[in-house]
């Protein structure tokens, strides 16, 4: 079985290899392991087909467990609580925080791969949990989903990336996406054979967000802030629709909303905004209120989660 990590599964293969090569030297191999770290290593080996990724993710998981056991010998690597997102943040901070503050100062690529490896770990610790959310059950008080998907971790990763960019640590693997890249994303998320109905619906929503970000040159957070009200389509008009970015953005602090007109692209349907909006409409149908966040989560059964917008995209887009 090959695991596709949501954090990096839509990056190009050469990009993944570059990130892994940058990250390999950041983690020490561990010869003395307790039973839990041995178990973690076996999971990494059995769940990833690529040998380089096996070694990298295995090292990250082992280092994560031993890092916390060194701080607290009673720490439970398999426990998932409200504290778990903070455990993840603490580990990544130790690896990637600034040297001047006593941390190791590794690159942002190390943080991305660390989060991906810990997603693997917690997917195996809790195999039946949702892959796209992190929430507390109000009746039982238990935390459900993946801790790597928590808002705290998402906000931390966003802040870390900005901090690294300001300090000049910009990943050499980051680059603008080309038309060919978008074609590959479309195939991977929407047209790939073997996708279940739920996977295809999830892929359509994700690809729609990627396409809007790419065509409008938006940051990811700006893309995910788009609302149903952002789309202005004249009834019966098949040639174009308008998109308005509500509120302010970095390049427009005065509150004047930006406006774009997106035209149909019959020569390349994979890059056609009219078609992707039509696909979204097919998924949302009439049972979804056309108000609020435009990009909504799709559950494991293919159902639209009306009150749960997508809060992060699995891969970074550099426009």
Secondary structure, DSSP 4 states (H G I P E B T S, - for coil): -----TTTTTS-HHHHHHHHHHHHTTS---SS--HHHHHHHHHHHHH-SSHHHHHHHHHHHHHHHHHHHHH-TT--TT---TTHHHHHHHHHHHHHS-GGGTS----HHHHHHHHHHHHHHHHHHTTTS-SS-EEE-TTT--EEE-GGGSHHHHHHHHHHHHHHHHTT---TT--BPPHHHHHHHHIIIII-TT--HHHHHHHHHHHHHHHHHHHHT--HHHHHT-BGGGEE--TT--SEEEEEE-S-BTTBTT-PPEEEEEEP-TT-GGG-HHHHHHHHHHHHTTTS-S-SBSSEEE-TTS-EEEEEE----SS--B-
